[in-house]
Amino acid sequence: MSSRGLVMWDEAVTGYDFGPSHPMDPVRLALTMGLVRAFGLDREVEVRSAPPAGDSTLRLVHREDYIAAVRGASAEPAAADGSYGLGTDDDPAFHGMHEASALIAGQSVAAAEALWRGEAGHAVNFAGGLHHAMPGGASGFCVYNDAALAIARLLELGAERVAYVDVDVHHGDGVQAAFWDDPRVLTVSLHEHPATLFPQTGWPQETGGAAAEGTAANIALPAGTGDEGWLRAFHATVPELLADFRPQVLVTQHGADTHFEDPLAHLAVSLDAQRAVQEACHRLAHEHAGGRWLALGGGGYAVVDVVPRSWTHLVGIAAHRPVDPAAAVPASWRDEVYARTRQLAPGRMTDGRDATWQDWDAGYDPADRVDQAVLATRRAVFPLRGMLPLTGPRPPRPRPHAGRHR
């Protein structure tokens, strides 16, 4: 297997554009690639493009009638009436929608193929991670589900176990739905509680279909959860599940909308904690998946201050050339930001936070809302996998002055 990192990029992915008033501004993709280049990371990885996913690939996840509907709405956007989720406020139709959506999907599928064939150890498609698209409909700014398509292609190539870990603020509902009854795929989603955020799914009791019980895990965190709670919940669930499942490939989705500046959600996570989870996913890929790691983008609507920095850290980690959080943002990129957006760019690659957490094995506090969320997931999923759920009472966990990780 090659140890060289792979970044999928085609300028045409910025054609995935729902219009000037839509929060999913494609400038976030252009600015991310600009920052990757400003740090010279494009010289540390192979930057590759791939053709759009064809219909036979799209049909690995999506229904034929839905693909036809996307083509129709793409050709005549004004005719889209909300059928199949197309022409809604979340997913307005636009000219070239099918082509742009298929292109993003094609990048993720090609990245998965490269990993499986040993052409790369890690691969990143930050334009991807469109995890809400369903087999028969668009949803939540997502037309084709590139994450599910990449996983389906891995299965087609012979993979027997693929793990998907989603840390977007929203539940990874489309990927979960695509593999609900498939025991070959483990889906884990860490997200804001469905009682307070779209898509109102991702309850801990959602654990997989009758043929695949225990292959879906959902950690639903209370609104307002910050770095310590978010990192604690991740480390209290994801590593144990991956160690048990033993995936051959790890696919992760890194929506940046958990950030405290994001306008569409209610978590309070910093760039530094996002980077810590990216590093953890990298390490877990080496520990449990032979190093095969496909990292995708996702949500993120603070398109200048947060998304480009978060995903540039992701590229650096995947390239084994991590960007120092204390590094100054290059002046050339700040100029690009102002030229494109008339906004001032952030000055450094950090929010200045100390991303620390308490290990779960130090004990838990049954009155703590984050610990309640973790317990709900462990109780729902772990016994189905023959794992200990830690349901018995324990002393309240120590406060953050002891046993911290850095």
C-alpha positions as CSV (number, residue, x, y, z in Angstrom):
1,M,0.0,0.0,0.0
2,S,1.2,3.5,-0.9
3,S,1.8,5.8,2.1
4,R,1.2,8.9,0.0
5,G,-1.9,10.9,0.7
6,L,-4.5,11.7,-1.9
7,V,-6.7,14.8,-2.2
8,M,-9.6,14.7,-4.6
9,W,-10.1,18.1,-6.2
10,D,-11.8,19.5,-9.3
11,E,-12.6,23.2,-9.6
12,A,-16.0,22.2,-11.0
13,V,-17.2,21.0,-7.7
14,T,-17.9,24.6,-6.9
15,G,-20.7,24.3,-9.4
16,Y,-22.7,22.6,-6.6
17,D,-24.4,25.9,-5.9
18,F,-27.9,26.4,-4.6
19,G,-27.8,30.1,-5.1
20,P,-26.6,33.3,-3.4
21,S,-29.0,33.2,-0.5
22,H,-28.3,29.6,0.4
23,P,-26.1,28.9,3.5
24,M,-24.1,26.2,1.6
25,D,-21.9,28.7,-0.2
26,P,-19.4,26.9,-2.5
27,V,-16.8,29.5,-1.8
28,R,-16.0,27.4,1.3
29,L,-14.6,24.7,-1.0
30,A,-12.5,27.2,-3.1
31,L,-11.2,28.8,0.1
32,T,-10.3,25.5,1.6
33,M,-8.3,24.5,-1.5
34,G,-6.7,27.9,-1.5
35,L,-5.6,27.5,2.1
36,V,-4.3,23.9,1.4
37,R,-2.2,25.4,-1.4
38,A,-1.0,28.4,0.7
39,F,0.4,25.9,3.3
40,G,2.1,23.9,0.5
41,L,0.1,20.8,1.3
42,D,-0.8,20.2,-2.3
43,R,2.9,19.4,-2.8
44,E,2.8,16.8,0.0
45,V,-0.1,14.8,-1.5
46,E,-1.3,13.7,-4.9
47,V,-4.1,16.0,-6.0
48,R,-6.3,14.0,-8.3
49,S,-9.7,14.5,-10.1
50,A,-12.1,11.8,-11.2
51,P,-15.0,11.7,-13.6
52,P,-18.6,12.1,-12.4
53,A,-20.2,9.0,-11.1
54,G,-22.2,7.3,-13.8
55,D,-25.7,5.9,-13.5
56,S,-24.5,2.4,-12.7
57,T,-22.5,3.7,-9.8
58,L,-25.3,6.0,-8.6
59,R,-27.6,3.0,-8.6
60,L,-25.5,1.3,-6.0
61,V,-27.4,3.6,-3.5
62,H,-30.0,5.7,-5.3
63,R,-33.2,4.6,-7.1
64,E,-33.3,4.9,-10.9
65,D,-36.5,7.0,-10.8
66,Y,-34.8,9.5,-8.4
67,I,-31.7,9.8,-10.6
68,A,-34.0,10.5,-13.5
69,A,-35.8,13.2,-11.4
70,V,-32.5,14.8,-10.6
71,R,-31.6,14.9,-14.3
72,G,-34.9,16.5,-15.1
73,A,-34.7,19.1,-12.4
74,S,-31.1,19.8,-13.5
75,A,-32.3,20.5,-17.1
76,E,-35.4,22.5,-16.1
77,P,-35.0,23.8,-12.5
78,A,-38.2,25.9,-12.7
79,A,-40.2,22.7,-13.1
80,A,-39.0,21.2,-9.8
81,D,-42.0,21.2,-7.5
82,G,-40.7,19.5,-4.4
83,S,-41.1,16.0,-5.6
84,Y,-38.2,13.8,-4.6
85,G,-37.1,16.7,-2.3
86,L,-36.0,18.8,-5.3
87,G,-37.1,22.4,-5.6
88,T,-37.4,22.9,-1.8
89,D,-35.9,25.7,0.3
90,D,-33.2,23.2,1.4
91,D,-32.5,21.7,-2.0
92,P,-33.5,24.2,-4.7
93,A,-33.0,23.0,-8.2
94,F,-30.3,24.6,-10.3
95,H,-28.9,24.1,-13.8
96,G,-26.2,21.5,-13.8
97,M,-27.3,20.0,-10.5
98,H,-27.0,16.4,-11.6
99,E,-23.6,17.0,-13.1
100,A,-22.1,18.8,-10.1
101,S,-23.6,16.3,-7.7
102,A,-22.4,13.3,-9.7
103,L,-18.9,14.9,-9.9
104,I,-18.7,15.2,-6.1
105,A,-19.9,11.6,-5.8
106,G,-17.3,10.5,-8.4
107,Q,-14.5,12.0,-6.4
108,S,-15.5,10.0,-3.2
109,V,-16.0,6.8,-5.1
110,A,-12.6,7.2,-6.9
111,A,-10.9,7.9,-3.6
112,A,-12.4,4.7,-2.1
113,E,-11.2,2.7,-5.1
114,A,-7.7,4.1,-4.7
115,L,-7.6,3.1,-1.1
116,W,-8.8,-0.4,-1.8
117,R,-6.3,-0.9,-4.6
118,G,-3.4,0.3,-2.4
119,E,-2.7,3.4,-4.5
120,A,-3.0,5.6,-1.4
121,G,-3.1,5.1,2.3
122,H,-5.3,8.1,3.1
123,A,-7.7,10.0,0.9
124,V,-9.6,13.3,1.4
125,N,-12.6,14.7,-0.5
126,F,-13.6,17.7,1.5
127,A,-16.3,18.5,-1.1
128,G,-18.0,15.3,-0.2
129,G,-19.8,14.1,3.0
130,L,-23.3,14.9,1.6
131,H,-24.7,12.5,4.2
132,H,-28.5,13.4,4.1
133,A,-29.3,12.3,0.6
134,M,-31.6,9.3,0.6
135,P,-31.9,6.5,-1.9
136,G,-35.0,8.1,-3.3
137,G,-34.8,11.8,-2.5
138,A,-32.7,14.9,-1.8
139,S,-32.5,16.2,1.8
140,G,-30.6,18.7,3.9
141,F,-28.6,20.3,1.1
142,C,-27.6,16.9,-0.3
143,V,-28.5,15.5,-3.7
144,Y,-26.4,12.3,-4.1
145,N,-24.9,10.6,-1.0
146,D,-21.3,10.3,-1.9
147,A,-20.4,8.8,1.4
148,A,-22.8,6.0,1.0
149,L,-21.8,5.5,-2.6
150,A,-18.1,5.2,-1.6
151,I,-19.0,2.6,1.0
152,A,-21.2,0.7,-1.5
153,R,-18.4,0.7,-4.0
154,L,-16.0,-0.7,-1.4
155,L,-18.4,-3.5,-0.7
156,E,-18.7,-4.2,-4.5
157,L,-14.9,-4.4,-4.6
158,G,-15.0,-7.1,-1.9
159,A,-14.7,-5.3,1.4
160,E,-16.4,-7.3,4.2
161,R,-16.4,-4.7,6.9
162,V,-16.5,-0.9,6.4
163,A,-16.9,1.5,9.3
164,Y,-18.4,5.0,8.9
165,V,-17.9,7.6,11.6
166,D,-19.8,10.9,11.3
167,V,-19.0,13.9,13.5
168,D,-21.1,16.5,11.7
169,V,-23.5,18.3,14.0
170,H,-26.4,16.7,12.1
171,H,-27.2,13.0,12.2
172,G,-25.8,11.0,9.3
173,D,-29.2,9.7,8.4
174,G,-28.8,9.0,4.7
175,V,-25.7,6.7,5.3
176,Q,-27.4,5.0,8.2
177,A,-30.5,4.4,6.0
178,A,-28.5,3.0,3.1
179,F,-26.9,0.3,5.3
180,W,-29.6,-0.2,7.9
181,D,-29.9,-3.9,7.2
182,D,-26.3,-4.6,6.1
183,P,-24.1,-6.1,8.8
184,R,-21.0,-5.4,6.7
185,V,-21.3,-1.7,7.5
186,L,-21.0,0.0,11.0
187,T,-22.3,3.5,11.1
188,V,-21.5,5.7,14.1
189,S,-22.9,9.3,14.3
190,L,-22.0,11.9,16.9
191,H,-24.4,14.8,16.6
192,E,-26.7,17.3,18.3
193,H,-29.7,15.8,19.9
194,P,-32.6,15.2,17.4
195,A,-35.0,17.0,19.7
196,T,-33.3,20.3,18.8
197,L,-31.9,19.9,15.3
198,F,-32.6,18.6,11.8
199,P,-33.2,15.8,10.7
200,Q,-34.8,14.8,14.0
201,T,-33.3,11.3,13.7
202,G,-30.3,9.7,15.3
203,W,-31.8,8.6,18.6
204,P,-29.7,6.1,20.6
205,Q,-32.4,3.5,20.1
206,E,-31.7,3.4,16.4
207,T,-29.3,0.4,16.3
208,G,-29.7,-1.2,12.9
209,G,-32.3,-3.4,11.2
210,A,-33.3,-6.9,12.0
211,A,-30.5,-8.3,9.8
212,A,-27.9,-6.0,11.3
213,E,-28.6,-5.3,14.9
214,G,-25.9,-3.4,16.6
215,T,-24.4,-1.9,13.4
216,A,-25.8,1.6,14.0
217,A,-24.7,3.7,16.9
218,N,-26.0,7.2,17.6
219,I,-24.6,9.6,20.3
220,A,-27.1,12.4,20.6
221,L,-25.5,15.3,22.5
222,P,-27.4,18.1,24.2
223,A,-27.4,21.6,22.7
224,G,-24.5,23.6,24.1
225,T,-22.1,20.8,24.4
226,G,-18.5,22.1,24.1
227,D,-15.1,20.7,23.6
228,E,-14.7,18.6,26.7
229,G,-18.1,16.9,26.4
230,W,-17.8,16.4,22.6
231,L,-14.4,14.8,22.9
232,R,-15.4,12.7,25.9
233,A,-18.4,11.3,24.0
234,F,-16.3,10.5,21.0
235,H,-13.6,8.7,23.0
236,A,-16.2,6.9,25.1
237,T,-17.8,5.2,22.2
238,V,-16.0,5.3,18.8
239,P,-12.6,3.5,19.7
240,E,-14.4,0.6,21.4
241,L,-16.8,0.1,18.6
242,L,-14.1,0.2,16.0
243,A,-11.9,-2.2,17.9
244,D,-14.8,-4.7,18.1
245,F,-15.9,-4.3,14.4
246,R,-12.3,-4.5,12.9
247,P,-13.1,-2.5,9.7
248,Q,-11.0,-3.0,6.6
249,V,-11.6,0.6,5.7
250,L,-12.6,3.6,7.9
251,V,-14.7,6.3,6.2
252,T,-15.2,9.5,8.3
253,Q,-17.3,12.6,7.8
254,H,-16.0,15.9,9.2
255,G,-18.7,18.4,9.0
256,A,-17.4,21.6,10.6
257,D,-20.8,22.8,11.7
258,T,-20.2,21.6,15.3
259,H,-18.3,24.9,15.7
260,F,-19.4,27.5,18.1
261,E,-19.6,30.1,15.3
262,D,-21.8,28.0,13.0
263,P,-25.1,29.8,12.3
264,L,-27.3,26.7,11.8
265,A,-26.7,24.6,15.0
266,H,-26.2,24.7,18.7
267,L,-23.0,22.9,19.7
268,A,-20.0,24.9,21.0
269,V,-17.0,23.0,19.7
270,S,-13.7,24.7,18.8
271,L,-11.5,24.3,15.8
272,D,-9.0,22.7,18.2
273,A,-11.4,20.0,19.2
274,Q,-12.3,19.3,15.6
275,R,-8.6,18.9,14.9
276,A,-8.2,16.6,17.9
277,V,-11.0,14.3,16.5
278,Q,-9.4,14.4,13.0
279,E,-6.1,13.2,14.6
280,A,-8.0,10.5,16.5
281,C,-9.7,9.2,13.3
282,H,-6.3,9.1,11.7
283,R,-4.9,7.1,14.6
284,L,-7.9,4.8,14.7
285,A,-7.6,4.1,10.9
286,H,-4.0,2.8,11.5
287,E,-5.0,0.8,14.6
288,H,-8.1,-0.9,13.2
289,A,-8.3,-0.5,9.4
290,G,-4.7,-1.1,8.2
291,G,-4.4,2.6,7.6
292,R,-7.1,2.8,5.0
293,W,-8.8,6.1,5.7
294,L,-11.3,8.1,3.5
295,A,-12.0,11.5,5.1
296,L,-14.9,13.6,3.8
297,G,-16.1,17.1,4.4
298,G,-19.8,17.8,5.1
299,G,-21.7,20.7,6.7
300,G,-20.2,23.9,7.8
301,Y,-21.6,27.4,7.3
302,A,-19.1,29.7,8.8
303,V,-17.5,29.6,5.4
304,V,-14.6,31.9,6.0
305,D,-13.7,31.7,9.7
306,V,-14.1,27.9,10.3
307,V,-14.5,25.6,7.3
308,P,-11.3,26.3,5.4
309,R,-9.1,26.1,8.5
310,S,-10.8,22.9,9.8
311,W,-10.5,21.0,6.5
312,T,-7.0,22.2,5.9
313,H,-6.0,20.6,9.2
314,L,-7.7,17.5,7.9
315,V,-5.7,17.5,4.7
316,G,-2.5,18.1,6.7
317,I,-3.2,15.2,9.0
318,A,-4.0,12.9,6.1
319,A,-0.8,14.0,4.4
320,H,1.3,13.2,7.6
321,R,2.2,16.9,7.5
322,P,0.0,18.4,10.2
323,V,-0.4,22.1,10.3
324,D,0.8,23.6,13.6
325,P,-2.3,25.2,15.3
326,A,-0.1,28.1,16.3
327,A,0.8,28.8,12.7
328,A,-0.2,32.2,11.2
329,V,-2.6,32.0,8.3
330,P,-0.6,32.9,5.1
331,A,-1.0,36.5,4.0
332,S,-1.7,35.3,0.4
333,W,-4.8,33.4,1.6
334,R,-6.0,36.4,3.6
335,D,-5.8,38.4,0.5
336,E,-7.8,35.7,-1.4
337,V,-10.5,35.7,1.3
338,Y,-10.9,39.5,1.0
339,A,-11.0,39.4,-2.8
340,R,-13.6,36.7,-2.9
341,T,-15.8,37.7,0.1
342,R,-14.9,41.2,1.3
343,Q,-14.5,39.6,4.7
344,L,-11.4,39.6,6.9
345,A,-9.8,36.2,7.4
346,P,-8.8,34.7,10.7
347,G,-5.1,35.2,11.7
348,R,-4.1,31.8,13.0
349,M,-4.9,28.1,12.6
350,T,-6.4,27.8,16.1
351,D,-9.2,29.1,18.3
352,G,-6.7,29.1,21.2
353,R,-8.6,26.3,23.1
354,D,-7.1,23.5,25.2
355,A,-8.9,20.5,23.7
356,T,-9.0,18.1,26.6
357,W,-11.3,15.5,27.9
358,Q,-11.9,12.9,30.7
359,D,-11.5,9.2,30.0
360,W,-14.7,7.3,30.4
361,D,-12.9,4.6,32.5
362,A,-12.3,7.2,35.2
363,G,-16.0,6.9,36.0
364,Y,-19.1,8.7,34.9
365,D,-21.6,11.1,36.4
366,P,-25.3,10.0,36.0
367,A,-26.4,13.5,36.5
368,D,-24.2,14.9,33.7
369,R,-26.2,15.4,30.4
370,V,-23.3,14.4,28.2
371,D,-22.7,11.3,30.3
372,Q,-26.4,10.5,30.0
373,A,-26.1,10.6,26.2
374,V,-23.1,8.3,26.2
375,L,-24.8,5.9,28.6
376,A,-27.9,5.8,26.4
377,T,-25.8,4.8,23.4
378,R,-23.7,2.2,25.3
379,R,-26.8,0.7,26.8
380,A,-28.6,0.5,23.4
381,V,-25.7,-0.8,21.2
382,F,-23.0,-2.4,23.2
383,P,-24.9,-5.4,24.4
384,L,-26.0,-6.2,20.9
385,R,-22.3,-6.5,20.0
386,G,-21.5,-8.5,23.2
387,M,-19.8,-5.6,24.7
388,L,-20.1,-4.2,28.3
389,P,-22.4,-1.3,28.4
390,L,-21.4,0.0,31.9
391,T,-24.9,0.2,33.1
392,G,-24.2,-0.3,36.8
393,P,-23.9,2.8,39.1
394,R,-20.5,4.2,39.5
395,P,-19.1,7.2,41.5
396,P,-19.3,10.6,39.7
397,R,-16.4,11.1,37.4
398,P,-13.6,13.4,38.6
399,R,-13.6,17.0,37.2
400,P,-11.2,18.0,34.4
401,H,-8.2,18.7,36.7
402,A,-7.2,15.0,36.7
403,G,-6.5,12.4,34.0
404,R,-6.6,14.8,31.1
405,H,-5.4,14.1,27.6
406,R,-3.6,16.4,25.3
